[in-house]
Amino acid sequence: MRGCATSRSRSGVVFRLVSWAVSKSRREKLLQKMQKNPRDWRIEDLKRLAQYFAIDYDETGSHVTFRSVDGRRATVPEHKPIKPVYIPKFLELIEAGNTNDQD
């Protein structure tokens, strides 16, 4: 289902999260901002983008693991703010998912 992400709670309950309604240009701007400046992002920002791009994520302990449809993963600690090293990994996951959708 496009625009939704599946999340699993610690108890194993699966629930669907409906994506947020944002224009395409706004999403692109957010991605460009992340690419230009990987500092001072919050885990909520990554979850929001994951929801739009139909990337599943699982919250276990203090980490969130994002999974694309083709099986790629990016695990990000829930620290505030997220360390800049994790942002490019997350962006690679999104870009890989986008190229698969266009093929």
TORPA-529210 format. One record per atom (N, C-alpha, C, O): residue number from 1; atom name; x, y, z; residue in three letters; chain. Coordinates in steps of 0.1 Angstrom, whole numbers. Atoms other than C-alpha are relative to their C-alpha. Last residue first. Layout:
// residues N
NUM,CA,X,Y,Z,ALA,A
...
END
This chain:
// residues 103
103,N,-3,10,10,ASP,A
103,CA,116,9,-129,ASP,A
103,C,-12,-7,-5,ASP,A
103,O,-11,-16,-14,ASP,A
102,N,1,-6,13,GLN,A
102,CA,103,41,-112,GLN,A
102,C,3,-11,-11,GLN,A
102,O,-1,-8,-22,GLN,A
101,N,13,-3,3,ASP,A
101,CA,95,23,-79,ASP,A
101,C,-2,5,-15,ASP,A
101,O,-12,3,-21,ASP,A
100,N,7,12,2,ASN,A
100,CA,129,7,-77,ASN,A
100,C,-15,2,-4,ASN,A
100,O,-20,-5,-12,ASN,A
99,N,-4,5,13,THR,A
99,CA,146,40,-82,THR,A
99,C,-7,-13,-3,THR,A
99,O,-10,-16,-15,THR,A
98,N,5,-8,11,ASN,A
98,CA,126,55,-54,ASN,A
98,C,4,-5,-14,ASN,A
98,O,-5,-5,-23,ASN,A
97,N,14,3,1,GLY,A
97,CA,134,27,-30,GLY,A
97,C,-7,7,-11,GLY,A
97,O,-16,2,-18,GLY,A
96,N,1,14,6,ALA,A
96,CA,171,30,-36,ALA,A
96,C,-15,-4,-2,ALA,A
96,O,-18,-10,-12,ALA,A
95,N,-4,-1,14,GLU,A
95,CA,168,68,-30,GLU,A
95,C,-1,-14,-7,GLU,A
95,O,-5,-15,-19,GLU,A
94,N,11,-7,7,ILE,A
94,CA,150,63,3,ILE,A
94,C,2,0,-15,ILE,A
94,O,-6,-3,-23,ILE,A
93,N,11,9,0,LEU,A
93,CA,176,38,15,LEU,A
93,C,-12,6,-7,LEU,A
93,O,-19,-2,-15,LEU,A
92,N,-3,11,10,GLU,A
92,CA,204,60,4,GLU,A
92,C,-11,-10,-1,GLU,A
92,O,-15,-15,-11,GLU,A
91,N,3,-6,13,LEU,A
91,CA,188,89,23,LEU,A
91,C,3,-10,-11,LEU,A
91,O,-5,-11,-21,LEU,A
90,N,15,-1,2,PHE,A
90,CA,187,68,55,PHE,A
90,C,-3,5,-14,PHE,A
90,O,-13,0,-20,PHE,A
89,N,5,14,2,LYS,A
89,CA,224,60,51,LYS,A
89,C,-15,-1,-2,LYS,A
89,O,-20,-9,-10,LYS,A
88,N,-3,5,14,PRO,A
88,CA,232,96,44,PRO,A
88,C,-5,-14,-2,PRO,A
88,O,-9,-18,-13,PRO,A
87,N,9,-6,9,ILE,A
87,CA,213,106,77,ILE,A
87,C,3,-4,-15,ILE,A
87,O,-6,-8,-22,ILE,A
86,N,11,9,3,TYR,A
86,CA,231,81,100,TYR,A
86,C,-9,6,-11,TYR,A
86,O,-17,-1,-18,TYR,A
85,N,-4,12,8,VAL,A
85,CA,265,98,100,VAL,A
85,C,-12,-9,-4,VAL,A
85,O,-10,-16,-14,VAL,A
84,N,0,-2,15,PRO,A
84,CA,249,132,110,PRO,A
84,C,4,-13,-8,PRO,A
84,O,1,-14,-19,PRO,A
83,N,-13,-3,4,LYS,A
83,CA,241,120,146,LYS,A
83,C,1,0,-15,LYS,A
83,O,-6,-8,-22,LYS,A
82,N,-6,12,6,ILE,A
82,CA,204,121,153,ILE,A
82,C,14,4,-5,ILE,A
82,O,16,15,-10,ILE,A
81,N,4,3,14,PRO,A
81,CA,194,150,176,PRO,A
81,C,8,-12,-5,PRO,A
81,O,17,-17,1,PRO,A
80,N,4,-13,5,LYS,A
80,CA,181,137,199,LYS,A
80,C,12,10,1,LYS,A
80,O,17,11,12,LYS,A
79,N,-6,-12,-8,HIS,A
79,CA,191,101,202,HIS,A
79,C,-5,13,-6,HIS,A
79,O,-8,13,-18,HIS,A
78,N,10,-11,-2,GLU,A
78,CA,167,75,187,GLU,A
78,C,5,11,9,GLU,A
78,O,-2,18,16,GLU,A
77,N,3,-2,-14,PRO,A
77,CA,195,53,173,PRO,A
77,C,-10,12,2,PRO,A
77,O,-10,21,-6,PRO,A
76,N,-3,-14,-5,VAL,A
76,CA,192,47,135,VAL,A
76,C,-3,0,15,VAL,A
76,O,-15,-3,19,VAL,A
75,N,3,-1,-14,THR,A
75,CA,193,13,118,THR,A
75,C,5,13,5,THR,A
75,O,16,17,4,THR,A
74,N,-8,-10,-6,ALA,A
74,CA,192,13,80,ALA,A
74,C,-5,1,14,ALA,A
74,O,-17,4,17,ALA,A
73,N,4,-5,-13,ARG,A
73,CA,180,-17,61,ARG,A
73,C,10,11,4,ARG,A
73,O,21,12,-1,ARG,A
72,N,-11,-9,-6,ARG,A
72,CA,178,-30,26,ARG,A
72,C,-4,5,13,ARG,A
72,O,-16,8,15,ARG,A
71,N,-7,6,-11,GLY,A
71,CA,153,-58,20,GLY,A
71,C,12,8,6,GLY,A
71,O,18,4,15,GLY,A
70,N,-10,10,6,ASP,A
70,CA,140,-50,-15,ASP,A
70,C,9,-5,11,ASP,A
70,O,18,-13,8,ASP,A
69,N,7,11,5,VAL,A
69,CA,108,-34,1,VAL,A
69,C,10,-11,-5,VAL,A
69,O,8,-23,-4,VAL,A
68,N,6,-3,13,SER,A
68,CA,129,-10,22,SER,A
68,C,-6,-13,-5,SER,A
68,O,-4,-24,1,SER,A
67,N,-2,11,9,ARG,A
67,CA,135,-15,59,ARG,A
67,C,-7,3,-13,ARG,A
67,O,-19,7,-13,ARG,A
66,N,8,-3,12,PHE,A
66,CA,140,12,85,PHE,A
66,C,3,-11,-10,PHE,A
66,O,15,-14,-12,PHE,A
65,N,-6,7,12,THR,A
65,CA,153,0,119,THR,A
65,C,-10,3,-12,THR,A
65,O,-21,-1,-11,THR,A
64,N,10,2,10,VAL,A
64,CA,146,24,148,VAL,A
64,C,7,-6,-12,VAL,A
64,O,16,-1,-17,VAL,A
63,N,-3,-1,14,HIS,A
63,CA,168,21,179,HIS,A
63,C,-12,-1,-9,HIS,A
63,O,-22,-8,-5,HIS,A
62,N,-3,-14,3,SER,A
62,CA,164,28,216,SER,A
62,C,4,2,-14,SER,A
62,O,10,12,-18,SER,A
61,N,-8,-7,-9,GLY,A
61,CA,146,-4,223,GLY,A
61,C,2,14,-3,GLY,A
61,O,-7,22,-5,GLY,A
60,N,-4,10,-10,THR,A
60,CA,132,-19,192,THR,A
60,C,9,7,9,THR,A
60,O,20,12,5,THR,A
59,N,-7,-7,-12,GLU,A
59,CA,112,4,169,GLU,A
59,C,3,-11,10,GLU,A
59,O,-6,-17,16,GLU,A
58,N,2,8,-12,ASP,A
58,CA,105,-12,135,ASP,A
58,C,7,7,12,ASP,A
58,O,19,9,11,ASP,A
57,N,-10,-1,-11,TYR,A
57,CA,102,6,103,TYR,A
57,C,-5,-7,12,TYR,A
57,O,-17,-9,15,TYR,A
56,N,4,5,-13,ASP,A
56,CA,86,0,69,ASP,A
56,C,11,3,11,ASP,A
56,O,22,4,8,ASP,A
55,N,-11,8,-6,ILE,A
55,CA,94,22,40,ILE,A
55,C,-4,-4,14,ILE,A
55,O,-8,4,22,ILE,A
54,N,4,14,-3,ALA,A
54,CA,64,33,21,ALA,A
54,C,11,-8,4,ALA,A
54,O,13,-20,0,ALA,A
53,N,-7,8,10,PHE,A
53,CA,80,66,8,PHE,A
53,C,-3,-15,2,PHE,A
53,O,4,-24,-4,PHE,A
52,N,4,-4,14,TYR,A
52,CA,55,87,27,TYR,A
52,C,6,-9,-10,TYR,A
52,O,-1,-13,-20,TYR,A
51,N,14,2,2,GLN,A
51,CA,58,68,60,GLN,A
51,C,-4,4,-15,GLN,A
51,O,-11,-4,-21,GLN,A
50,N,1,14,3,ALA,A
50,CA,96,67,57,ALA,A
50,C,-15,-3,-2,ALA,A
50,O,-18,-11,-11,ALA,A
49,N,-4,3,13,LEU,A
49,CA,96,105,54,LEU,A
49,C,-2,-15,-4,LEU,A
49,O,-6,-18,-15,LEU,A
48,N,9,-7,8,ARG,A
48,CA,76,109,86,ARG,A
48,C,3,-3,-15,ARG,A
48,O,-6,-6,-23,ARG,A
47,N,12,9,0,LYS,A
47,CA,97,83,104,LYS,A
47,C,-10,6,-10,LYS,A
47,O,-17,-1,-17,LYS,A
46,N,-3,12,8,LEU,A
46,CA,128,102,94,LEU,A
46,C,-12,-9,-1,LEU,A
46,O,-14,-15,-11,LEU,A
45,N,-1,-4,14,ASP,A
45,CA,114,135,107,ASP,A
45,C,3,-12,-9,ASP,A
45,O,-3,-13,-20,ASP,A
44,N,14,-3,5,GLU,A
44,CA,102,119,139,GLU,A
44,C,1,4,-15,GLU,A
44,O,-8,0,-22,GLU,A
43,N,5,13,5,ILE,A
43,CA,138,106,145,ILE,A
43,C,-14,1,-6,ILE,A
43,O,-18,-7,-15,ILE,A
42,N,6,8,-10,ARG,A
42,CA,150,142,148,ARG,A
42,C,-6,-13,-6,ARG,A
42,O,-8,-14,-18,ARG,A
41,N,12,7,4,TRP,A
41,CA,174,160,126,TRP,A
41,C,-5,-9,11,TRP,A
41,O,3,-14,19,TRP,A
40,N,12,-5,-7,ASP,A
40,CA,200,185,139,ASP,A
40,C,-13,-6,-5,ASP,A
40,O,-23,2,-6,ASP,A
39,N,0,-2,-15,ARG,A
39,CA,228,178,114,ARG,A
39,C,-14,4,5,ARG,A
39,O,-22,10,-3,ARG,A
38,N,5,12,-7,PRO,A
38,CA,227,162,79,PRO,A
38,C,0,1,16,PRO,A
38,O,-2,-8,23,PRO,A
37,N,-3,-2,-14,ASN,A
37,CA,228,196,62,ASN,A
37,C,-5,-12,8,ASN,A
37,O,-16,-13,12,ASN,A
36,N,-9,-11,-2,LYS,A
36,CA,228,196,24,LYS,A
36,C,5,1,14,LYS,A
36,O,17,4,17,LYS,A
35,N,-12,3,7,GLN,A
35,CA,213,161,20,GLN,A
35,C,11,11,2,GLN,A
35,O,23,8,3,GLN,A
34,N,-8,11,-7,MET,A
34,CA,188,166,47,MET,A
34,C,13,-3,-7,MET,A
34,O,23,-5,0,MET,A
33,N,-5,-6,-12,LYS,A
33,CA,177,200,32,LYS,A
33,C,8,-11,8,LYS,A
33,O,19,-8,14,LYS,A
32,N,-11,-9,4,GLN,A
32,CA,174,184,-2,GLN,A
32,C,6,6,13,GLN,A
32,O,19,7,14,GLN,A
31,N,-11,9,3,LEU,A
31,CA,152,157,13,LEU,A
31,C,12,7,-4,LEU,A
31,O,23,4,0,LEU,A
30,N,-5,6,-13,LEU,A
30,CA,130,183,30,LEU,A
30,C,11,-10,-3,LEU,A
30,O,21,-10,4,LEU,A
29,N,-8,-10,-7,LYS,A
29,CA,128,203,-3,LYS,A
29,C,5,-6,13,LYS,A
29,O,17,-3,17,LYS,A
28,N,-13,-2,7,GLU,A
28,CA,117,172,-22,GLU,A
28,C,9,10,7,GLU,A
28,O,21,8,9,GLU,A
27,N,-8,12,-4,ARG,A
27,CA,90,165,4,ARG,A
27,C,14,1,-6,ARG,A
27,O,24,-2,0,ARG,A
26,N,-4,-2,-14,ARG,A
26,CA,78,201,0,ARG,A
26,C,8,-12,5,ARG,A
26,O,18,-11,12,ARG,A
25,N,-11,-10,-1,SER,A
25,CA,78,198,-38,SER,A
25,C,5,2,14,SER,A
25,O,17,4,17,SER,A
24,N,-12,6,4,LYS,A
24,CA,57,166,-36,LYS,A
24,C,12,10,1,LYS,A
24,O,23,6,4,LYS,A
23,N,-2,-1,14,SER,A
23,CA,30,182,-15,SER,A
23,C,14,-6,-4,SER,A
23,O,23,-6,4,SER,A
22,N,-9,-11,3,VAL,A
22,CA,24,169,19,VAL,A
22,C,3,0,-15,VAL,A
22,O,4,-10,-21,VAL,A
21,N,2,-6,13,ALA,A
21,CA,-3,147,33,ALA,A
21,C,8,13,-2,ALA,A
21,O,7,23,4,ALA,A
20,N,4,-14,-1,TRP,A
20,CA,10,126,60,TRP,A
20,C,-1,6,-13,TRP,A
20,O,6,3,-23,TRP,A
19,N,-10,-10,3,SER,A
19,CA,12,89,55,SER,A
19,C,-6,14,2,SER,A
19,O,-18,15,2,SER,A
18,N,4,-7,12,VAL,A
18,CA,-12,65,73,VAL,A
18,C,10,12,-2,VAL,A
18,O,14,19,7,VAL,A
17,N,0,-14,-2,LEU,A
17,CA,5,43,99,LEU,A
17,C,-3,7,-14,LEU,A
17,O,4,5,-24,LEU,A
16,N,-3,-8,12,ARG,A
16,CA,-4,7,98,ARG,A
16,C,-1,15,4,ARG,A
16,O,-9,19,11,ARG,A
15,N,10,-10,3,PHE,A
15,CA,-3,-15,129,PHE,A
15,C,5,8,-12,PHE,A
15,O,17,10,-14,PHE,A
14,N,-3,-8,12,VAL,A
14,CA,15,-47,138,VAL,A
14,C,-11,10,-2,VAL,A
14,O,-23,6,-1,VAL,A
13,N,12,-4,6,VAL,A
13,CA,14,-60,174,VAL,A
13,C,4,9,-12,VAL,A
13,O,11,18,-11,VAL,A
12,N,2,8,12,GLY,A
12,CA,46,-78,184,GLY,A
12,C,-13,4,-8,GLY,A
12,O,-16,-2,-18,GLY,A
11,N,8,11,-2,SER,A
11,CA,46,-67,220,SER,A
11,C,-3,-8,-12,SER,A
11,O,-9,-19,-12,SER,A
10,N,-9,10,-8,ARG,A
10,CA,75,-44,214,ARG,A
10,C,-8,-13,2,ARG,A
10,O,-2,-23,3,ARG,A
9,N,-3,-4,-14,SER,A
9,CA,54,-26,188,SER,A
9,C,8,-10,6,SER,A
9,O,10,-21,1,SER,A
8,N,2,11,-10,ARG,A
8,CA,56,-33,151,ARG,A
8,C,4,5,14,ARG,A
8,O,15,9,16,ARG,A
7,N,-8,-1,-12,SER,A
7,CA,52,-6,125,SER,A
7,C,-4,-11,9,SER,A
7,O,-15,-15,10,SER,A
6,N,4,9,-10,THR,A
6,CA,40,-8,89,THR,A
6,C,9,1,12,THR,A
6,O,22,2,10,THR,A
5,N,-11,7,-5,ALA,A
5,CA,43,22,67,ALA,A
5,C,-5,-10,11,ALA,A
5,O,-15,-6,18,ALA,A
4,N,2,5,-14,CYS,A
4,CA,17,37,45,CYS,A
4,C,13,-7,4,CYS,A
4,O,20,-12,-4,CYS,A
3,N,2,-11,-9,GLY,A
3,CA,20,60,14,GLY,A
3,C,-3,-5,15,GLY,A
3,O,-6,3,23,GLY,A
2,N,-8,-11,2,ARG,A
2,CA,16,32,-12,ARG,A
2,C,-4,11,11,ARG,A
2,O,-15,14,13,ARG,A
1,N,8,-12,0,MET,A
1,CA,0,0,0,MET,A
1,C,9,12,0,MET,A
1,O,17,14,9,MET,A
END
